[in-house]
């Protein structure tokens, strides 16, 4: 899995509560990523076996909204995401080079 910044953001958001299922809009709010960036990342994570996705069992007419697709990390996804983000964190300098390079991942 190629660990890009969007992938790292999604993994960090999912690892904040690994057992909590998240839907697309929820992940967009947590990561700040637009849908055109988020959904390809989710698809790649799912194809790699790091992510499980299931449609909620809801009547859209009764709920007043479409059914949501919920995503959660698999056991392998949790292990692999933690490892990948730890490796990434080791590459980040302890002292930022400037005020624009402040990055505080959550995991």
Chimera marker file (.cmm) of the C-alpha trace (Angstrom):
<marker_set name="trace">
<marker id="1" x="0.000" y="0.000" z="0.000" r="1" g="1" b="0" radius="0.5"/>
<marker id="2" x="1.464" y="3.339" z="-1.044" r="1" g="1" b="0" radius="0.5"/>
<marker id="3" x="1.139" y="5.676" z="1.935" r="1" g="1" b="0" radius="0.5"/>
<marker id="4" x="0.152" y="9.061" z="0.527" r="1" g="1" b="0" radius="0.5"/>
<marker id="5" x="-1.008" y="11.978" z="2.677" r="1" g="1" b="0" radius="0.5"/>
<marker id="6" x="-4.694" y="11.255" z="1.943" r="1" g="1" b="0" radius="0.5"/>
<marker id="7" x="-4.192" y="7.571" z="2.823" r="1" g="1" b="0" radius="0.5"/>
<marker id="8" x="-2.438" y="8.560" z="6.064" r="1" g="1" b="0" radius="0.5"/>
<marker id="9" x="-5.323" y="10.912" z="6.945" r="1" g="1" b="0" radius="0.5"/>
<marker id="10" x="-7.929" y="8.220" z="6.353" r="1" g="1" b="0" radius="0.5"/>
<marker id="11" x="-5.970" y="5.615" z="8.310" r="1" g="1" b="0" radius="0.5"/>
<marker id="12" x="-5.445" y="8.043" z="11.199" r="1" g="1" b="0" radius="0.5"/>
<marker id="13" x="-9.171" y="8.826" z="11.293" r="1" g="1" b="0" radius="0.5"/>
<marker id="14" x="-10.092" y="5.143" z="11.254" r="1" g="1" b="0" radius="0.5"/>
<marker id="15" x="-7.487" y="4.254" z="13.899" r="1" g="1" b="0" radius="0.5"/>
<marker id="16" x="-8.821" y="6.911" z="16.280" r="1" g="1" b="0" radius="0.5"/>
<marker id="17" x="-11.668" y="4.453" z="16.989" r="1" g="1" b="0" radius="0.5"/>
<marker id="18" x="-10.802" y="1.214" z="15.143" r="1" g="1" b="0" radius="0.5"/>
<marker id="19" x="-14.016" y="-0.604" z="16.066" r="1" g="1" b="0" radius="0.5"/>
<marker id="20" x="-16.333" y="2.284" z="15.121" r="1" g="1" b="0" radius="0.5"/>
<marker id="21" x="-17.872" y="2.018" z="11.661" r="1" g="1" b="0" radius="0.5"/>
<marker id="22" x="-17.535" y="5.242" z="9.661" r="1" g="1" b="0" radius="0.5"/>
<marker id="23" x="-19.446" y="6.397" z="6.615" r="1" g="1" b="0" radius="0.5"/>
<marker id="24" x="-18.178" y="8.624" z="3.808" r="1" g="1" b="0" radius="0.5"/>
<marker id="25" x="-19.430" y="12.017" z="4.986" r="1" g="1" b="0" radius="0.5"/>
<marker id="26" x="-18.167" y="11.271" z="8.487" r="1" g="1" b="0" radius="0.5"/>
<marker id="27" x="-14.707" y="10.482" z="7.087" r="1" g="1" b="0" radius="0.5"/>
<marker id="28" x="-14.775" y="13.590" z="4.886" r="1" g="1" b="0" radius="0.5"/>
<marker id="29" x="-15.376" y="15.718" z="7.983" r="1" g="1" b="0" radius="0.5"/>
<marker id="30" x="-12.669" y="13.940" z="10.003" r="1" g="1" b="0" radius="0.5"/>
<marker id="31" x="-10.017" y="14.099" z="7.295" r="1" g="1" b="0" radius="0.5"/>
<marker id="32" x="-10.902" y="17.284" z="5.428" r="1" g="1" b="0" radius="0.5"/>
<marker id="33" x="-10.688" y="15.334" z="2.172" r="1" g="1" b="0" radius="0.5"/>
<marker id="34" x="-13.152" y="15.896" z="-0.673" r="1" g="1" b="0" radius="0.5"/>
<marker id="35" x="-15.205" y="12.943" z="-1.910" r="1" g="1" b="0" radius="0.5"/>
<marker id="36" x="-13.147" y="12.697" z="-5.114" r="1" g="1" b="0" radius="0.5"/>
<marker id="37" x="-10.065" y="11.978" z="-3.011" r="1" g="1" b="0" radius="0.5"/>
<marker id="38" x="-11.664" y="10.009" z="-0.176" r="1" g="1" b="0" radius="0.5"/>
<marker id="39" x="-13.551" y="7.356" z="-2.121" r="1" g="1" b="0" radius="0.5"/>
<marker id="40" x="-10.591" y="6.217" z="-4.279" r="1" g="1" b="0" radius="0.5"/>
<marker id="41" x="-8.561" y="5.859" z="-1.049" r="1" g="1" b="0" radius="0.5"/>
<marker id="42" x="-11.348" y="3.802" z="0.544" r="1" g="1" b="0" radius="0.5"/>
<marker id="43" x="-11.524" y="1.622" z="-2.570" r="1" g="1" b="0" radius="0.5"/>
<marker id="44" x="-7.751" y="0.991" z="-2.516" r="1" g="1" b="0" radius="0.5"/>
<marker id="45" x="-7.808" y="0.156" z="1.204" r="1" g="1" b="0" radius="0.5"/>
<marker id="46" x="-10.690" y="-2.244" z="0.651" r="1" g="1" b="0" radius="0.5"/>
<marker id="47" x="-8.933" y="-3.903" z="-2.310" r="1" g="1" b="0" radius="0.5"/>
<marker id="48" x="-5.826" y="-4.363" z="-0.134" r="1" g="1" b="0" radius="0.5"/>
<marker id="49" x="-7.900" y="-6.118" z="2.531" r="1" g="1" b="0" radius="0.5"/>
<marker id="50" x="-7.348" y="-3.372" z="5.110" r="1" g="1" b="0" radius="0.5"/>
<marker id="51" x="-10.942" y="-2.175" z="5.062" r="1" g="1" b="0" radius="0.5"/>
<marker id="52" x="-14.353" y="-3.839" z="5.252" r="1" g="1" b="0" radius="0.5"/>
<marker id="53" x="-17.410" y="-2.082" z="3.842" r="1" g="1" b="0" radius="0.5"/>
<marker id="54" x="-21.079" y="-2.873" z="4.396" r="1" g="1" b="0" radius="0.5"/>
<marker id="55" x="-24.318" y="-1.138" z="3.519" r="1" g="1" b="0" radius="0.5"/>
<marker id="56" x="-26.530" y="-0.293" z="6.470" r="1" g="1" b="0" radius="0.5"/>
<marker id="57" x="-29.881" y="-2.038" z="6.653" r="1" g="1" b="0" radius="0.5"/>
<marker id="58" x="-32.236" y="0.922" z="6.557" r="1" g="1" b="0" radius="0.5"/>
<marker id="59" x="-35.343" y="1.910" z="4.641" r="1" g="1" b="0" radius="0.5"/>
<marker id="60" x="-34.315" y="5.147" z="2.882" r="1" g="1" b="0" radius="0.5"/>
<marker id="61" x="-37.923" y="6.413" z="2.842" r="1" g="1" b="0" radius="0.5"/>
<marker id="62" x="-38.329" y="5.873" z="6.592" r="1" g="1" b="0" radius="0.5"/>
<marker id="63" x="-34.863" y="7.282" z="7.395" r="1" g="1" b="0" radius="0.5"/>
<marker id="64" x="-35.343" y="10.263" z="5.091" r="1" g="1" b="0" radius="0.5"/>
<marker id="65" x="-31.902" y="9.684" z="3.547" r="1" g="1" b="0" radius="0.5"/>
<marker id="66" x="-30.108" y="7.120" z="1.403" r="1" g="1" b="0" radius="0.5"/>
<marker id="67" x="-28.545" y="4.073" z="3.019" r="1" g="1" b="0" radius="0.5"/>
<marker id="68" x="-24.982" y="4.647" z="4.184" r="1" g="1" b="0" radius="0.5"/>
<marker id="69" x="-21.998" y="2.482" z="3.377" r="1" g="1" b="0" radius="0.5"/>
<marker id="70" x="-20.028" y="1.929" z="6.566" r="1" g="1" b="0" radius="0.5"/>
<marker id="71" x="-16.286" y="1.316" z="6.600" r="1" g="1" b="0" radius="0.5"/>
<marker id="72" x="-14.087" y="-0.160" z="9.313" r="1" g="1" b="0" radius="0.5"/>
<marker id="73" x="-10.565" y="-1.469" z="9.454" r="1" g="1" b="0" radius="0.5"/>
<marker id="74" x="-10.078" y="-5.224" z="9.388" r="1" g="1" b="0" radius="0.5"/>
<marker id="75" x="-7.721" y="-6.890" z="11.872" r="1" g="1" b="0" radius="0.5"/>
<marker id="76" x="-5.027" y="-6.899" z="9.192" r="1" g="1" b="0" radius="0.5"/>
<marker id="77" x="-5.872" y="-3.294" z="8.384" r="1" g="1" b="0" radius="0.5"/>
<marker id="78" x="-5.415" y="-2.209" z="11.998" r="1" g="1" b="0" radius="0.5"/>
<marker id="79" x="-2.014" y="-3.928" z="12.244" r="1" g="1" b="0" radius="0.5"/>
<marker id="80" x="-0.825" y="-2.712" z="8.848" r="1" g="1" b="0" radius="0.5"/>
<marker id="81" x="-2.106" y="0.850" z="9.339" r="1" g="1" b="0" radius="0.5"/>
<marker id="82" x="-0.404" y="1.185" z="12.729" r="1" g="1" b="0" radius="0.5"/>
<marker id="83" x="2.838" y="-0.132" z="11.292" r="1" g="1" b="0" radius="0.5"/>
<marker id="84" x="2.710" y="2.102" z="8.198" r="1" g="1" b="0" radius="0.5"/>
<marker id="85" x="1.885" y="5.230" z="10.215" r="1" g="1" b="0" radius="0.5"/>
<marker id="86" x="4.626" y="4.460" z="12.740" r="1" g="1" b="0" radius="0.5"/>
<marker id="87" x="7.126" y="4.176" z="9.873" r="1" g="1" b="0" radius="0.5"/>
<marker id="88" x="5.834" y="7.451" z="8.422" r="1" g="1" b="0" radius="0.5"/>
<marker id="89" x="6.089" y="9.172" z="11.789" r="1" g="1" b="0" radius="0.5"/>
<marker id="90" x="9.743" y="8.089" z="12.040" r="1" g="1" b="0" radius="0.5"/>
<marker id="91" x="10.424" y="9.974" z="8.797" r="1" g="1" b="0" radius="0.5"/>
<marker id="92" x="8.944" y="13.248" z="10.097" r="1" g="1" b="0" radius="0.5"/>
<marker id="93" x="11.611" y="15.493" z="11.611" r="1" g="1" b="0" radius="0.5"/>
<marker id="94" x="11.247" y="16.202" z="15.341" r="1" g="1" b="0" radius="0.5"/>
<marker id="95" x="11.617" y="19.950" z="14.709" r="1" g="1" b="0" radius="0.5"/>
<marker id="96" x="9.477" y="21.328" z="11.889" r="1" g="1" b="0" radius="0.5"/>
<marker id="97" x="11.386" y="23.269" z="9.250" r="1" g="1" b="0" radius="0.5"/>
<marker id="98" x="8.851" y="26.084" z="9.354" r="1" g="1" b="0" radius="0.5"/>
<marker id="99" x="5.426" y="27.057" z="10.616" r="1" g="1" b="0" radius="0.5"/>
<marker id="100" x="3.708" y="25.501" z="7.585" r="1" g="1" b="0" radius="0.5"/>
<marker id="101" x="5.113" y="22.041" z="8.311" r="1" g="1" b="0" radius="0.5"/>
<marker id="102" x="3.408" y="21.372" z="11.603" r="1" g="1" b="0" radius="0.5"/>
<marker id="103" x="1.802" y="17.929" z="11.491" r="1" g="1" b="0" radius="0.5"/>
<marker id="104" x="0.418" y="16.048" z="14.461" r="1" g="1" b="0" radius="0.5"/>
<marker id="105" x="-0.937" y="12.644" z="13.444" r="1" g="1" b="0" radius="0.5"/>
<marker id="106" x="-3.286" y="10.877" z="15.825" r="1" g="1" b="0" radius="0.5"/>
<marker id="107" x="-2.605" y="7.213" z="16.411" r="1" g="1" b="0" radius="0.5"/>
<link id1="1" id2="2" r="1" g="1" b="0" radius="0.2"/>
<link id1="2" id2="3" r="1" g="1" b="0" radius="0.2"/>
<link id1="3" id2="4" r="1" g="1" b="0" radius="0.2"/>
<link id1="4" id2="5" r="1" g="1" b="0" radius="0.2"/>
<link id1="5" id2="6" r="1" g="1" b="0" radius="0.2"/>
<link id1="6" id2="7" r="1" g="1" b="0" radius="0.2"/>
<link id1="7" id2="8" r="1" g="1" b="0" radius="0.2"/>
<link id1="8" id2="9" r="1" g="1" b="0" radius="0.2"/>
<link id1="9" id2="10" r="1" g="1" b="0" radius="0.2"/>
<link id1="10" id2="11" r="1" g="1" b="0" radius="0.2"/>
<link id1="11" id2="12" r="1" g="1" b="0" radius="0.2"/>
<link id1="12" id2="13" r="1" g="1" b="0" radius="0.2"/>
<link id1="13" id2="14" r="1" g="1" b="0" radius="0.2"/>
<link id1="14" id2="15" r="1" g="1" b="0" radius="0.2"/>
<link id1="15" id2="16" r="1" g="1" b="0" radius="0.2"/>
<link id1="16" id2="17" r="1" g="1" b="0" radius="0.2"/>
<link id1="17" id2="18" r="1" g="1" b="0" radius="0.2"/>
<link id1="18" id2="19" r="1" g="1" b="0" radius="0.2"/>
<link id1="19" id2="20" r="1" g="1" b="0" radius="0.2"/>
<link id1="20" id2="21" r="1" g="1" b="0" radius="0.2"/>
<link id1="21" id2="22" r="1" g="1" b="0" radius="0.2"/>
<link id1="22" id2="23" r="1" g="1" b="0" radius="0.2"/>
<link id1="23" id2="24" r="1" g="1" b="0" radius="0.2"/>
<link id1="24" id2="25" r="1" g="1" b="0" radius="0.2"/>
<link id1="25" id2="26" r="1" g="1" b="0" radius="0.2"/>
<link id1="26" id2="27" r="1" g="1" b="0" radius="0.2"/>
<link id1="27" id2="28" r="1" g="1" b="0" radius="0.2"/>
<link id1="28" id2="29" r="1" g="1" b="0" radius="0.2"/>
<link id1="29" id2="30" r="1" g="1" b="0" radius="0.2"/>
<link id1="30" id2="31" r="1" g="1" b="0" radius="0.2"/>
<link id1="31" id2="32" r="1" g="1" b="0" radius="0.2"/>
<link id1="32" id2="33" r="1" g="1" b="0" radius="0.2"/>
<link id1="33" id2="34" r="1" g="1" b="0" radius="0.2"/>
<link id1="34" id2="35" r="1" g="1" b="0" radius="0.2"/>
<link id1="35" id2="36" r="1" g="1" b="0" radius="0.2"/>
<link id1="36" id2="37" r="1" g="1" b="0" radius="0.2"/>
<link id1="37" id2="38" r="1" g="1" b="0" radius="0.2"/>
<link id1="38" id2="39" r="1" g="1" b="0" radius="0.2"/>
<link id1="39" id2="40" r="1" g="1" b="0" radius="0.2"/>
<link id1="40" id2="41" r="1" g="1" b="0" radius="0.2"/>
<link id1="41" id2="42" r="1" g="1" b="0" radius="0.2"/>
<link id1="42" id2="43" r="1" g="1" b="0" radius="0.2"/>
<link id1="43" id2="44" r="1" g="1" b="0" radius="0.2"/>
<link id1="44" id2="45" r="1" g="1" b="0" radius="0.2"/>
<link id1="45" id2="46" r="1" g="1" b="0" radius="0.2"/>
<link id1="46" id2="47" r="1" g="1" b="0" radius="0.2"/>
<link id1="47" id2="48" r="1" g="1" b="0" radius="0.2"/>
<link id1="48" id2="49" r="1" g="1" b="0" radius="0.2"/>
<link id1="49" id2="50" r="1" g="1" b="0" radius="0.2"/>
<link id1="50" id2="51" r="1" g="1" b="0" radius="0.2"/>
<link id1="51" id2="52" r="1" g="1" b="0" radius="0.2"/>
<link id1="52" id2="53" r="1" g="1" b="0" radius="0.2"/>
<link id1="53" id2="54" r="1" g="1" b="0" radius="0.2"/>
<link id1="54" id2="55" r="1" g="1" b="0" radius="0.2"/>
<link id1="55" id2="56" r="1" g="1" b="0" radius="0.2"/>
<link id1="56" id2="57" r="1" g="1" b="0" radius="0.2"/>
<link id1="57" id2="58" r="1" g="1" b="0" radius="0.2"/>
<link id1="58" id2="59" r="1" g="1" b="0" radius="0.2"/>
<link id1="59" id2="60" r="1" g="1" b="0" radius="0.2"/>
<link id1="60" id2="61" r="1" g="1" b="0" radius="0.2"/>
<link id1="61" id2="62" r="1" g="1" b="0" radius="0.2"/>
<link id1="62" id2="63" r="1" g="1" b="0" radius="0.2"/>
<link id1="63" id2="64" r="1" g="1" b="0" radius="0.2"/>
<link id1="64" id2="65" r="1" g="1" b="0" radius="0.2"/>
<link id1="65" id2="66" r="1" g="1" b="0" radius="0.2"/>
<link id1="66" id2="67" r="1" g="1" b="0" radius="0.2"/>
<link id1="67" id2="68" r="1" g="1" b="0" radius="0.2"/>
<link id1="68" id2="69" r="1" g="1" b="0" radius="0.2"/>
<link id1="69" id2="70" r="1" g="1" b="0" radius="0.2"/>
<link id1="70" id2="71" r="1" g="1" b="0" radius="0.2"/>
<link id1="71" id2="72" r="1" g="1" b="0" radius="0.2"/>
<link id1="72" id2="73" r="1" g="1" b="0" radius="0.2"/>
<link id1="73" id2="74" r="1" g="1" b="0" radius="0.2"/>
<link id1="74" id2="75" r="1" g="1" b="0" radius="0.2"/>
<link id1="75" id2="76" r="1" g="1" b="0" radius="0.2"/>
<link id1="76" id2="77" r="1" g="1" b="0" radius="0.2"/>
<link id1="77" id2="78" r="1" g="1" b="0" radius="0.2"/>
<link id1="78" id2="79" r="1" g="1" b="0" radius="0.2"/>
<link id1="79" id2="80" r="1" g="1" b="0" radius="0.2"/>
<link id1="80" id2="81" r="1" g="1" b="0" radius="0.2"/>
<link id1="81" id2="82" r="1" g="1" b="0" radius="0.2"/>
<link id1="82" id2="83" r="1" g="1" b="0" radius="0.2"/>
<link id1="83" id2="84" r="1" g="1" b="0" radius="0.2"/>
<link id1="84" id2="85" r="1" g="1" b="0" radius="0.2"/>
<link id1="85" id2="86" r="1" g="1" b="0" radius="0.2"/>
<link id1="86" id2="87" r="1" g="1" b="0" radius="0.2"/>
<link id1="87" id2="88" r="1" g="1" b="0" radius="0.2"/>
<link id1="88" id2="89" r="1" g="1" b="0" radius="0.2"/>
<link id1="89" id2="90" r="1" g="1" b="0" radius="0.2"/>
<link id1="90" id2="91" r="1" g="1" b="0" radius="0.2"/>
<link id1="91" id2="92" r="1" g="1" b="0" radius="0.2"/>
<link id1="92" id2="93" r="1" g="1" b="0" radius="0.2"/>
<link id1="93" id2="94" r="1" g="1" b="0" radius="0.2"/>
<link id1="94" id2="95" r="1" g="1" b="0" radius="0.2"/>
<link id1="95" id2="96" r="1" g="1" b="0" radius="0.2"/>
<link id1="96" id2="97" r="1" g="1" b="0" radius="0.2"/>
<link id1="97" id2="98" r="1" g="1" b="0" radius="0.2"/>
<link id1="98" id2="99" r="1" g="1" b="0" radius="0.2"/>
<link id1="99" id2="100" r="1" g="1" b="0" radius="0.2"/>
<link id1="100" id2="101" r="1" g="1" b="0" radius="0.2"/>
<link id1="101" id2="102" r="1" g="1" b="0" radius="0.2"/>
<link id1="102" id2="103" r="1" g="1" b="0" radius="0.2"/>
<link id1="103" id2="104" r="1" g="1" b="0" radius="0.2"/>
<link id1="104" id2="105" r="1" g="1" b="0" radius="0.2"/>
<link id1="105" id2="106" r="1" g="1" b="0" radius="0.2"/>
<link id1="106" id2="107" r="1" g="1" b="0" radius="0.2"/>
</marker_set>
